[in-house]
Structure formats: C-alpha cells, structure tokens
C-alpha cells in the first residue's frame, strides 16, 4: 500500500539556497584520504601476493618436486611477501612519525 503525503510540499535544497541568497563558500579538502604512494604499495604487494606463490609452485613442480613440496614453497613465499609488506608499512609509518616530530619541533621554535 502506498502512503499518503501531506498537501504541504517541503522546499527542495535548491529553493532553500535560492531563498537564503548565495550559498556560502566552504573550504573543502579535496586531498585523497589515502596517499597515492600507499595505494601503489598496496597494489604492488597484492600483485606479488598472487604471482609469487603461484609462480614458485609451478617452478618447484617443474624442477621435479612433488606438488606437496610446491604447495609448501608457495605458502612460505606468501608469508615472505606478507612479512615484506608489514616491514615496508612499518618503515613508512616510522618515517612519517619522524617527519611529524620534526615539523612540530620546527613549529615550536
């Protein structure tokens, strides 16, 4: 069943702006929420997380090892990529904290 709407019509946002004069200019921040270099690192490590373990599995199997050994090598390589990503993120965060500390120190002087 449809509901009835009242006969009074609420003003649209355009009518409100038109009635109050010109809209106030606002200072809007258009910078991205996440820096581009962080996105690129994430994409690179995501690609590596897919390609390196699968590639190592097939390389290991092609060299005559059993598929079980290939799976173990692939799992180890996935963990290596994961640890590398954590290390890079940690170093990036450490550099960012040092830059913030220098900025605060410089601002305090």
Steps between C-alpha positions, in 0.01 A plus 500: 500500500616848424509762771343839464712805498382821649384780275779725620814465297833532677743731324772338295865576576519723192208708623660534842826624347314737268295644786798556728709675236826368371638184656796548731829391350647226711858395532489142385792265520533318170812306585457124490446322830786262426821622329573370152829338599318287758249382239783416259683298767179314582437421133860386451496270800154369404635411156805337660276308741326338204786457252796395717341203683333366185817549298714330763257208513534436127876558501542251783279240331681549167833426669369157597373554852164362607193725504506483880849652510385759246208590726729536800735726304203707379373541858845605619528755220155641581619552857821663376297749294274569798795563733660726237179705479483535878865610511452760225185635668680518835795690352265736315310571822826553687618754241164677518519526880854641479386759244210601726737533798736722299210714385372544856852581622547754223159654569576528874813709433 
